[in-house]
Amino acid sequence: MKPLRIGCVKYLNAQPLIRGWPGDVDFDHPSALCNKLARGELDIVLASSFEFLRNPVYRVVDDVSISSAGPVYSVVVAHRGEISEIEEIELDPASETSVNLLRCLLAKLGLNPRLGNAPKAFEAGVGSPPKNGFAVANLPATLNARLLIGDQAIRFRQRHAGEFHFWDLGEQWNKLVGLPFVYALWLIRPEVRDSKPVAERLRKLRDENLADIDKLVAEEKEFDHDFCGRYYRDYLRFSFGEKEKAGLREFNRRCWEQRLLPLEQLEAESRVVDLPLRCV
């Protein structure tokens, strides 16, 4: 039997779900992983919840996600001035989930800034913000702003905490709907056989890492250990229970309202009422 081809986002927030996996893992950015999964190049991927809304043929590993029930810290719009005065927001194309969450939040608030892709140096979340780039040159007094996700968002917040405001999308979602927001799920292609044992292994791996979270934090080499402890305990959730599922269904409904889903999904209005979750 061929070994399963597994992909995972290469962010700090995924470590409790993947650390200790015994086989090879393809680490990449969310949008790249979604494309590989859709093309059949990977069998199981921890990636964008929006990918599931867009193509709900995948099975979902039950009880596991990357979610937040309030501020998430690492999905933010960095800006100067008032959020209502922003004229343009540059997007990080690495995450379709965060981009579409932003669209839903802006629509609810009646805000309509221009949305465009970030400069080449920031595309697909590549690299860290340049020392004299985004902080100085790209956000002058015109009140432009940028959506940042993952490790790039963490680094930028820590380097430029006194220079910008940070509009936390997890916090804004929770204020709006009172439910958790689900950023990432384990998605399994439908042709994968015996997916239940794999799902059990992934749940067990999550449980083991969360039970020994201090060891995971101690092994971290890029980020401050005190921050990592707070990030895992105070900002993130790694479950996918009834509240998270309700939050995902609400996100689906709002994406439908904003015409963000593919045409065939928009024409199937029953999806708004009952998002099919094939959990294993």
Steps between C-alpha positions, in 0.01 A plus 500: 500500500631846407571729796256784547612832360440755775526878483493757778518877528848607605389734777552503874129443556516156336774355720265344760330309219803372308802478734601135531334371183717201403494540123593762243300823498472757222515835680369791295273804507121452517418591140776278362384205710140545388611491137704183555205333675259598224738362234536170686868557578431463874259268683451683830562867567472733798391807312239762424147463631387701196636225276245269660217749446603536137536127440316301770584156358772451760456311822593691816692367798252550784589689817817660356543849359691823535242742635454796730213614721614862516829666406729270302802736493639365170227604253489879498472813293795725589396863452535860614208721591142375526399179326201685350736746327714242321495547124685185395601168657778293348426127521720204581412245226631217718160466667164500327326436832628821661440703185138387479449545873621857454252551215214377718597724793539810284164438335326470837653829614409674176863568413628481144876559477683390187650152538813409307792260511808589700833571322699208364721474808196413708314271261403159640638601839859468376763633734482752780407867464802701384654725762412815309216365286146464625555695821632815335450506125174310451284658769542876484240750612263384223363250755560197282511171686601139455347167595761281669467136601695231679861537607543811287223671697659401832841630399360825370293565811796438726733724298260787442263491797519875560463607137170343395157397615414134450145410404471140615265306270433228757392759754278681248332175393426404859351843569284469190359147536599378848650178364854367445663545164658196333814581302626153411382140494648161416348426158512149350445424132195277444695217336719444806408165652503421872491866594370430851828354635687799359254739661547322832878537471466870432269550798737303723795706378313822582413371847858396573642835393246702697562285808871583473471853365787629716738259326379613160555864602848420635600357161394812311801676346354803318257655747516610861394216729279713723315625195457146364346384827249785493431451130412133541304539822329838467445559129462166324258209521574160351158336526223467244188456708145624463585869551780488245273322252233765557761768436606330177140478382453869576811582299357292216173696517678834488725391214185400314345841567811675369515278188845373594435133420516337154194541280391138537505540878302823485234334287453221756320709761455204733869533588423816692275307734695177529872502433586131451764397754628149439703457818712193577 
